[in-house]
Amino acid sequence: MKLDKVSKYMEEAGIPGRDNYDLPDSEKRFPDGAHYRIEMSGVEGPKVLEALIDEKNKRNVPVHRLISLVGGGYLYDDEEIKYFAQMAAEEEMEVIGVAGPRNGRDSGRQYFSSEGMRTGMQHRGSDELRNFIADIMRMYDLGIRGFMFVDRGLLWLVKKMQEQGNLPKDIAIKMSVWTGVSAAPGGKVMEDLGASSFNPIADLSLPMLSSIRKAVDIPIDFYIWTFNSFGGTNRFYDGVDVARLCSPCYFKFEPETSSTEGYSPWADVGHQMDLMRKKIKWAEFVINLIEKNNPEIKVSEQGPNDLFIPKP
């Protein structure tokens, strides 16, 4: 079989037959016309959000989306979530909450074995799915309007339940990096199942990212800095090209030793607050770098009207 023929068949299926080595500009944009937005992960509770708001306002840095309550909404009481939602709403920031419990935080141990973790973080059984969806519904009632999933099967189920009128439709659904999207077909699956955006794995080359963008319309969440345990990749200087190639995209800042240390419910809140302030500083650096090197590339202003702002 000739490779060119395989490429032709892939193209006929709507998937690039090769990675985009010519690095073309993306013609796609956010509804406000911007190329990129800023996402802050690890906003673990009200005090960390207070630090984020204070620092972003001091530096005049827009922050559009928060990945929050990563241990699971069930670890926070009603007043904490309401206060969190109220602060985010006042600052016009979308909150992507994380429900729980889920694989890795339940009774299953395969995920923690050296090879078992390769099977991923899919939910184990219907009881766990039920508990997870119940946590979503509780957080929704408290004002949160965005959620992060790690399981394609859950994404299918939630879409089905929305079609049946059993779950609200006015929510954003972000697919985590743990879903392992590495090429355009994986992104298409996320899009077709109703995801609002997805986070491909962190070490993809620019031609690989560009080929995904060619096939997929929803925003790509780009890991501009990752956990040390996830490779520790820092791609600040790729930001200029990524915003051009992958628009619309979110830049995701998540430096830490590991997710376990950074986002556990017993982690030191003072450390989390200090790190959040540093993330805002680094976002400012990336925004300024892009502005100096390609001023035609635009970041959204604070609070574009297509965000799923909390409704506390």
N, C-alpha and C positions, 0 to 999 in steps of 0.2 A: 504493500500500500504506500503510495506516495504521500509525503507529509503535506504537500500543497493541497491534495485532494481532501485530506482530513480537515485542513483549515477551511476549505470551501464548505464542507458539511457543517462545521461549527458555525460559520457565518450565517448559513441558511437557518440555523436554529436560534439566531439572535445573539450569539456569543462570539466575541472576537477570536479569529483563528490564530492570532499571535498576540503577545504582549505588545503594547503601543510604544515601540522604540523611538518613534518620531515625536513623542511627547506633545500631542496637540492640546491647544487650549480647550477647556470645557466650555460649552456654550450654555450650560445649565446654571441656574441661580436660585437663591432663596426668593420667596415672594417679594421681598423688599428690594431685590436687585443685588444684594450683597453676595460675595463669594464665600465668606467663611464666618464662623461664630466661635465663641469661646465656651468650653465646657469645663467645669471644675468637679472632680471626683473626690470622694471621701469627705463630704460635708456631713459629718457624723453628729448630728444633733444641734440644738439651738445655739450653744456657745460657739461652735465652730462657724455657724452661719453668721453670727454677730461679728466675728473676726473678719470673715470674708467681706461682708458689707462695708465695714469700717475701712478696710484696706482698699477695696475697689473704688470707693468714693474719694479717698485721699488721692489716689493715683489717676482717677478718672478713666478707669479701665472697664469697658463693658463686659459683663458676664451674663451669658444668655441661658445657660442650663446647668443645673446642679444634679450630680449623681449622689443620692443621699440615703441615709439610714441603711447602709449596706448590710449590716448584720441582720436586718429584717425589721419591718415596721412593728412587729409584735413586741419588740424589746423596748418600745417607747410608749409612754402613757398618752391618753387622749390630749391632755393639755400641752404636752411637749410637741406633738404633731400639729395641733392647731396653731400654736405659737410659731412653729417653724413655717407652716404654710402662710400665715399672716405676714411674717417678715418677707418671705420670698415674693408674695403678691405685691406688697408695697414697693418692692424694688424691681418689679416686672421681670422676674426670672422664672423660667420653667423648672419645676422640680420633677426629677425622675426618681421615684422612691423604689426601694427594693423590698419585696415581700419575703416572707419566710414562714416556717423553716424550709430548707431545701437541701439537696445532696451536698455533702460536705459539712452540714450542720445538723444531721439527723443520726439515726442509729446505724446506718450503713458504714462499713469500714473499707470496702473495696476501693473507694475513691482515694483513700489515704495510703494504699499500697503502691510500691514503686512502679508497677505496670498497670494496675487497675485504674489509676488516674487518667490513663490514655483513653478510657471509655467516655470521659467527659462528665459534665455536671447535670445530665438529664435527671428529671424528677423520677423518684422510685415509687411506683404504685399510685393508685387512685387516691388513697388517703392523703398522701403528701400533696398531690395536685389540689385536692379539696381544701386542705389547710392553707396552701399558698393563695388560692383564689379568694378564700375568706379574708385573708390579710389584705389583699388588694381592695376588696369591697369595703373593709373597715377604713383603710387609708383614704379611699375615695370619699366616703362619708365625712371624713375629717378635713377634706379640701384638696387632697393631692390629685393631680390630673395627669401624671405620667408614671410609667413603671418600666423596669428593666427585666428582661427574661434571658435565661440561658438555654432554653429548651425549645426547639422547633415544634415539637409536639404540643407543648403548652400554647405556643403562638397559634397553631391551627385550632386548638380547642377554644381559646378565647375568641377568635374570629367567629367560630361557629356559634358560640353563646351570644355574641353580639348580634349576629344575624337573627337569632331566635328571640331577641329582645330581653335576654336574661342578664346581660352585662351592658353598662353604658358604653356608648361609642365615642364620647368626647374625651378620649384619653390618647396620650402619646405612648407608643411602645418602642423602646430602644432594645435592640438585640446586643447582648454582651459580646466582648471579645472571646469569651469562653465557648461560644458556638463554633469558633474555628473557621470563619469564612476566609478563604485563601484565594479565591478566584471568582470570576463573574457569575457562574451558575449558582454558587452559594448566595451571592447577593441577590440574584433574581428570585431565589426561593424565599428569602426574607421579605422582599418587596411583594411578591405574589400572595404571601400569607398575611399581609397587612401591617408589617413593621413600619414605623415612622422613620427609623434610621438603623444602621447597624455598624458595628465596630469590627473591621477586618483584623486579622492578626497583625502584630506590630512590625514585623521585619520585611514586609513586602517592598519590592523595589518600585521606583517611580513608574517604569513601564507596566508593571503588574497592576498598580493602583489605577493607572490611566485606562487599562483595559477593562477593569471593573466599572469605572465611571461610564465608559462607552455603552455598557449594557444596562446600567441601572440608573434610575432617576432619583430615588430617595437619597437624603444626605448620607455621606460617609463620615463616620466618626474616626478621626485619625489620631492615633496614639503618638503624640509628639514627645512624650517622655513616659517610660514604663517603670514598673517595679524592678528592683535589682533581681528578684526571684523570677522575673519574667524576661530577663535579658538586660534590663537597665538601659535600654536604648534611648539616647537623646538625639532628636532630629530637628532641633530648632532651625538649623540652617536649610533644612528641606522645606520649611514652611512656605517660602516664597513660591516654590514650584508646586507644592501640594495644593495650595489655594488656587493656583492657576489651572492645574490639571484635574482636580477632583471637585471643584465647585459643583454644588453646594456641599460644604464639609464643616464639621466641628473639629476644633483642635482640643484634644483631651490631655490634661496634665495630671499625671499620677505617679510622681516619684515617691518611693518609699522603699524600705528594706523588703517588705512583702505585704500582701493584702491582709494576711493573718495578723501581723504586727500593727499595721496602720489603722485597720478599720474594725478591729474587734471591739465589742461593747465595753470591754474593760481597759482599753488603751488609754494612755494618759491624755486627757483632754487638752492640757496645756501644750503638749507636743503637737497635737492635731491643729490647734489654733495657730501656732507658730508656723507650721508647715503650710497652712492655707495662705497665710500672708506672703510667704515666699512664692507660692504658686501664682498669686496675683502679680507679683513683681516680675516673674518669668513670662507671664502672659503679656505684660507691658513690653518686655523686650522683644517678643516675637511680633507683636503688632507694629512696633516701631521699625523692626527689621524689614518687614514686608512693605511698609509705607515708604521707606527710603529706597528700596530696590525696585519696586514696581507699584507706584502710587495709583495705578488704575485698578488694582485689586482692593476691594472694599470689605471691611468688616461691618457687620450690622451694628446699628445704634442700639442702645439699651432698650429692651422691651418691644421688639417687633410684634405686630399684632397677630401673627400666626402661631406664636408660642402657646403652649398649654399651661398658662399661668394658674397657680392654685386658686381655689375658690373656697376659702375658709368660712 
